[in-house]
Amino acid sequence: ADAATLAELFEPVFAKGGAKATDVVSIHVYGTPKEIISAGAQAREFMRSAGIGDKKLWLTEFGWNTSNITEQVQKNNMLKLQALNQQQGAFQKMFYCRLIDGGKTMTGNPDKHGILREDLSPKPIKSAF
C-alpha cells in the first residue's frame, strides 16, 4: 500500500480519535524484498505524518509463490528481506503468509507460497526461519 492508500484507509479512523488508540499498524505486501521494504518506509512516513511514527509497524502478510519462481529464489528472497529489514528496521514483526502449499491464489494459480510442500516436506525457505 502506498501512502495515499494508507491515508485513505486511516482517515476515517483518525477522524474519530483512532490515532490515540493505535498500538500497531500492519500492512500486507507482496513483491520483491526491496519493494516490501519500500512499502514499509512509505507506511512509516505516513505514520509520522499522522502523529503515530513511534508506533510499531508489522508486516502481517507477505510471501513468494513457487509456482512462479524456484524454491531457491523463494528462500533467497526471504534471506534478502531479513537482511534489509535488519539494516533498515522497517518492521518490528513479520508474518509469512502460508505454512503449507495448497489451494489456489485469487488469480487461480496454484498456491505454493508455503514453507512446506503439500506432502509436508520442507522447502529450502524453512531454514531461513
C-alpha positions as CSV (number, residue, x, y, z in Angstrom):
1,A,0.0,0.0,0.0
2,D,1.3,3.4,-0.8
3,A,1.0,6.4,1.5
4,A,-2.1,7.7,-0.4
5,T,-3.9,4.4,0.1
6,L,-2.9,4.3,3.8
7,A,-4.2,7.9,4.3
8,E,-7.5,6.9,2.6
9,L,-7.9,3.9,4.8
10,F,-7.0,5.5,8.0
11,E,-8.5,9.0,7.6
12,P,-12.0,7.9,8.9
13,V,-10.4,6.1,11.8
14,F,-8.2,9.0,12.8
15,A,-11.1,11.5,12.4
16,K,-12.8,9.7,15.3
17,G,-9.7,9.7,17.5
18,G,-8.3,6.3,16.4
19,A,-4.7,7.5,16.4
20,K,-4.7,7.7,20.2
21,A,-5.9,4.0,20.3
22,T,-3.4,2.8,17.8
23,D,-0.7,0.4,19.1
24,V,0.4,-1.3,15.9
25,V,-0.1,-0.6,12.2
26,S,0.0,-3.7,10.0
27,I,0.4,-3.9,6.2
28,H,0.3,-6.8,3.7
29,V,2.8,-6.5,0.9
30,Y,3.7,-8.9,-1.9
31,G,6.7,-8.2,-4.2
32,T,10.5,-8.2,-4.2
33,P,12.3,-7.7,-0.9
34,K,13.2,-4.2,-1.9
35,E,9.5,-3.4,-2.8
36,I,8.4,-4.8,0.6
37,I,10.9,-2.7,2.5
38,S,10.0,0.4,0.4
39,A,6.3,-0.1,1.3
40,G,7.4,-0.3,4.9
41,A,9.2,3.0,4.5
42,Q,6.2,4.6,2.9
43,A,4.0,3.3,5.7
44,R,6.3,4.7,8.3
45,E,6.3,8.1,6.6
46,F,2.5,8.1,6.7
47,M,2.6,7.1,10.3
48,R,4.9,10.0,11.1
49,S,2.6,12.4,9.3
50,A,-0.3,11.1,11.2
51,G,1.5,11.6,14.5
52,I,1.9,7.9,15.3
53,G,5.5,7.5,14.0
54,D,6.5,5.9,17.3
55,K,4.1,3.0,17.0
56,K,5.0,-0.5,15.8
57,L,4.8,-1.4,12.2
58,W,4.2,-5.1,11.4
59,L,4.3,-6.9,8.1
60,T,1.4,-9.3,8.6
61,E,1.3,-10.9,5.2
62,F,4.0,-11.5,2.6
63,G,5.4,-14.4,0.6
64,W,6.5,-15.8,-2.7
65,N,4.7,-18.3,-4.8
66,T,6.9,-21.2,-6.0
67,S,4.5,-21.8,-8.9
68,N,6.1,-18.6,-10.3
69,I,9.7,-18.8,-9.0
70,T,12.0,-21.6,-7.9
71,E,12.1,-22.7,-4.3
72,Q,15.7,-21.4,-4.0
73,V,14.6,-17.9,-5.2
74,Q,11.9,-18.1,-2.5
75,K,14.5,-18.8,0.2
76,N,16.9,-16.1,-1.2
77,N,14.0,-13.6,-1.2
78,M,13.4,-14.3,2.5
79,L,17.1,-14.0,3.4
80,K,17.3,-10.7,1.5
81,L,14.2,-9.4,3.2
82,Q,15.5,-10.3,6.6
83,A,18.9,-8.6,5.9
84,L,17.2,-5.5,4.5
85,N,14.9,-5.3,7.5
86,Q,17.7,-5.7,9.9
87,Q,19.6,-2.9,8.2
88,Q,16.7,-0.5,7.9
89,G,14.4,-1.6,10.7
90,A,11.2,-1.2,8.7
91,F,9.2,-3.8,10.5
92,Q,9.2,-4.9,14.2
93,K,7.5,-8.2,13.3
94,M,7.0,-10.1,10.0
95,F,4.4,-12.9,9.5
96,Y,4.9,-15.2,6.5
97,C,1.6,-15.8,4.6
98,R,1.4,-19.6,4.4
99,L,2.8,-22.6,6.2
100,I,1.7,-25.4,3.7
101,D,1.2,-25.3,-0.1
102,G,-2.3,-25.9,-1.3
103,G,-5.3,-24.5,-3.0
104,K,-5.3,-21.7,-5.5
105,T,-4.5,-18.0,-5.4
106,M,-7.0,-15.3,-6.1
107,T,-5.8,-15.3,-9.7
108,G,-6.4,-19.1,-10.0
109,N,-2.8,-20.1,-9.9
110,P,-1.7,-23.0,-7.6
111,D,-0.9,-21.5,-4.2
112,K,2.6,-22.6,-3.5
113,H,3.6,-19.8,-1.1
114,G,4.2,-22.4,1.7
115,I,7.2,-23.1,3.7
116,L,6.2,-26.7,3.4
117,R,5.1,-28.6,0.3
118,E,1.6,-30.3,0.3
119,D,3.3,-33.5,1.4
120,L,4.7,-31.6,4.4
121,S,8.3,-31.9,3.2
122,P,10.2,-28.7,3.9
123,K,11.2,-26.3,1.1
124,P,14.6,-24.6,1.3
125,I,13.0,-21.4,2.8
126,K,12.3,-23.3,6.0
127,S,16.0,-22.9,7.0
128,A,15.5,-19.1,6.9
129,F,13.1,-19.2,9.9
